[in-house]
Amino acid sequence: MALIETVDLWKSYVMAAEEIHALRGVSLAIEGGEYVAIMGPSGSGKSTLMNLIGCLDTPTRGSYRLNGKQVGKMNDNELARIRNEEIGFVFQTFNLLPRASALKNVELPLVYAGVASKDRETRARAALEKVELTSRVAHRPNELSGGQRQRVAIARALVNNPSILLADEPTGNLDSKTGLEIMDLFKRLHQGGNTIVLVTHEADVAAYAHRTIFLRDGRIENDVIRAA
């Protein structure tokens, strides 16, 4: 059974009496342990697909199963729980709480999950260790470099041991050298068993993935598996 499975997935919007189809019948399967890049020009539907995979939005029609669970039939509370427990999000803009330390930022998903304080701290420190940031646990975001902020965001995404890491342009706000360091970190996380799906418009970032899905006009144009 695939970790992610979409069948004939559509997402449509009505804008000024016109119906816009952001996704047009996308069917794909991603197995646990894969490293997949989703590419395509602006307006191709890649961010829409990412939002659907991440349970941040629901399809207009078609079905989506995550870890065998039919997402389309879930209520808001069930979707929130799936987002917190099954999916680790990494965004281009980091989305960290400015007044909270790195440790407290990483603990946040555990707070929502109702984990006890002592256990939260232990797990958050372990996640920061995975991203090699143990020396910065007490620092706030404004005391960290861009690369360190993204590492905190990745640690936060990892802290619940999610089924999948979803990364949306994870190097978009970083310089080239720092971007390479973050992609090397994703490579190590994948080698450690994490399933990674990232959206990018940069071919050199997509090259880290073992499979690239190309979208155009809301459809899959190509699905390429790179030889090992």
WOWOCOR-V420324 format. One record per pair of residues at least 4 apart in sequence whose ideal C-beta (glycine too) atoms are under 7 Angstrom apart, sorted by the first residue. I is the first residue (numbers start at 1). J is the second residue. D is the distance in whole Angstrom. If there is no record, write none. Layout:
I|J|D + I|J|D
//
This chain:
1|68|6 + 2|29|4 + 2|30|6 + 2|31|6 + 3|30|6 + 3|31|6 + 3|32|4 + 3|67|6 + 3|163|6 + 3|164|7 + 3|195|6 + 4|29|7 + 4|30|4 + 4|53|6 + 4|66|6 + 5|29|5 + 5|65|5 + 6|26|6 + 6|27|6 + 6|28|5 + 6|62|7 + 6|64|5 + 7|27|5 + 7|62|6 + 7|63|5 + 8|25|5 + 8|27|6 + 8|62|4 + 9|23|6 + 9|25|7 + 9|26|4 + 9|52|7 + 9|59|5 + 9|62|4 + 9|64|6 + 10|21|7 + 10|23|6 + 10|24|6 + 10|25|6 + 10|59|6 + 10|60|5 + 10|61|5 + 10|62|5 + 11|22|5 + 11|23|4 + 11|48|5 + 11|52|7 + 11|59|6 + 11|60|5 + 12|19|6 + 12|20|7 + 12|21|5 + 12|22|7 + 12|60|5 + 13|20|5 + 13|22|7 + 14|19|6 + 15|20|6 + 21|218|5 + 22|45|5 + 22|48|4 + 22|218|6 + 23|45|5 + 23|48|5 + 23|49|6 + 23|218|5 + 24|218|4 + 24|219|5 + 25|219|7 + 26|49|6 + 26|219|7 + 26|220|6 + 28|213|7 + 28|220|7 + 30|34|5 + 30|36|6 + 30|197|7 + 32|195|5 + 33|193|7 + 33|195|6 + 34|195|6 + 34|210|7 + 34|211|6 + 35|190|5 + 35|196|5 + 35|209|5 + 35|210|5 + 36|197|5 + 36|209|6 + 36|211|5 + 36|213|6 + 37|198|5 + 37|200|6 + 37|206|4 + 37|209|4 + 37|212|5 + 38|46|5 + 38|49|6 + 38|50|7 + 38|197|7 + 38|199|5 + 38|213|5 + 38|215|7 + 39|46|7 + 39|200|6 + 39|201|7 + 39|206|5 + 39|212|6 + 39|214|5 + 40|44|3 + 40|45|7 + 40|46|5 + 40|214|6 + 40|215|4 + 40|216|6 + 41|216|7 + 44|215|4 + 44|216|5 + 44|217|7 + 45|49|6 + 45|215|5 + 45|218|4 + 46|50|6 + 46|199|5 + 46|215|5 + 47|51|6 + 47|199|6 + 48|52|7 + 49|53|6 + 49|215|7 + 50|54|6 + 50|166|6 + 50|168|6 + 50|199|5 + 51|56|4 + 51|57|4 + 52|57|6 + 52|59|6 + 52|64|6 + 53|166|6 + 53|197|7 + 54|83|7 + 54|87|5 + 54|89|6 + 54|166|5 + 55|71|6 + 55|79|5 + 55|82|5 + 55|83|5 + 55|87|7 + 58|72|6 + 59|64|6 + 59|72|6 + 63|70|7 + 63|72|6 + 64|71|5 + 64|72|6 + 65|69|6 + 65|70|6 + 65|71|7 + 66|71|6 + 66|82|7 + 66|86|6 + 67|86|6 + 67|163|5 + 74|78|4 + 74|79|5 + 74|82|7 + 76|80|6 + 77|81|7 + 78|82|6 + 79|83|6 + 80|84|6 + 81|85|6 + 82|86|5 + 82|87|7 + 83|87|5 + 84|109|6 + 84|112|5 + 84|113|6 + 84|160|7 + 85|113|7 + 85|160|6 + 85|162|7 + 86|162|6 + 86|163|5 + 86|164|7 + 87|162|5 + 87|164|6 + 87|166|6 + 88|157|3 + 88|158|6 + 88|160|7 + 88|162|4 + 88|165|5 + 88|166|7 + 89|157|6 + 89|166|5 + 90|153|5 + 90|154|5 + 90|157|5 + 90|165|7 + 90|166|7 + 90|167|4 + 90|170|5 + 91|95|5 + 91|153|7 + 91|168|5 + 92|168|6 + 92|169|4 + 92|170|7 + 92|172|4 + 92|173|6 + 93|173|6 + 94|149|5 + 94|150|6 + 94|153|5 + 95|153|7 + 96|105|5 + 96|141|5 + 96|149|6 + 96|152|6 + 96|153|6 + 97|105|6 + 98|140|7 + 98|141|6 + 98|142|7 + 99|140|7 + 100|104|4 + 100|105|5 + 100|140|7 + 101|105|7 + 101|137|7 + 101|138|5 + 101|139|6 + 101|140|6 + 102|106|6 + 102|128|6 + 102|133|7 + 102|136|5 + 102|137|5 + 102|139|6 + 102|152|5 + 103|107|6 + 103|121|7 + 103|124|5 + 103|125|7 + 103|128|7 + 103|137|4 + 103|138|7 + 105|152|6 + 105|156|6 + 106|124|4 + 106|127|5 + 106|128|6 + 106|152|6 + 106|155|5 + 106|156|5 + 106|159|5 + 107|111|6 + 107|120|5 + 107|121|7 + 107|124|5 + 108|112|7 + 108|156|6 + 109|113|6 + 109|156|6 + 109|159|6 + 109|160|5 + 110|115|4 + 110|120|4 + 110|123|6 + 110|124|7 + 110|159|6 + 110|160|7 + 111|120|7 + 113|160|7 + 115|119|5 + 115|120|5 + 116|120|7 + 117|121|7 + 118|122|7 + 119|123|6 + 120|124|6 + 121|125|6 + 122|126|7 + 123|127|6 + 123|159|6 + 124|128|6 + 124|159|6 + 125|129|6 + 125|137|7 + 126|130|7 + 127|155|4 + 127|158|5 + 127|159|4 + 128|133|5 + 128|134|6 + 128|137|6 + 128|155|5 + 129|134|5 + 130|155|7 + 130|158|6 + 131|151|4 + 131|154|5 + 131|155|5 + 131|185|6 + 133|148|6 + 133|151|5 + 133|152|7 + 133|155|7 + 136|144|6 + 136|148|6 + 139|143|4 + 139|144|5 + 141|149|5 + 144|148|4 + 144|149|5 + 144|152|7 + 146|150|7 + 146|173|6 + 146|174|5 + 146|178|6 + 147|151|6 + 147|174|6 + 147|178|4 + 147|181|6 + 147|182|6 + 148|152|7 + 149|153|7 + 150|154|6 + 150|170|7 + 150|174|7 + 150|182|5 + 151|155|6 + 151|185|7 + 152|156|6 + 153|157|7 + 154|158|6 + 154|185|7 + 155|159|6 + 157|162|7 + 157|165|6 + 163|195|7 + 164|195|5 + 164|197|6 + 165|189|7 + 165|194|5 + 165|195|7 + 165|196|5 + 166|197|5 + 167|196|7 + 167|198|4 + 168|199|5 + 169|199|6 + 169|200|6 + 170|182|6 + 170|198|6 + 171|179|3 + 171|182|6 + 171|183|7 + 171|205|6 + 174|178|4 + 174|179|4 + 174|182|6 + 175|179|7 + 176|180|7 + 177|181|7 + 178|182|6 + 179|183|6 + 180|184|6 + 181|185|7 + 182|186|7 + 183|187|6 + 183|205|6 + 183|208|5 + 184|188|7 + 185|189|6 + 186|190|6 + 186|196|6 + 186|208|6 + 187|191|6 + 187|208|6 + 188|192|6 + 189|194|4 + 189|196|7 + 190|194|6 + 190|196|5 + 198|209|7 + 200|205|4 + 200|206|5 + 202|206|7 + 203|207|6 + 206|212|5 + 210|225|7 + 210|226|5 + 211|224|7 + 211|225|5 + 211|226|7 + 212|224|5 + 213|220|6 + 213|223|5 + 214|221|5 + 214|222|4 + 215|219|7 + 215|220|6 + 215|221|6 + 216|221|4
//
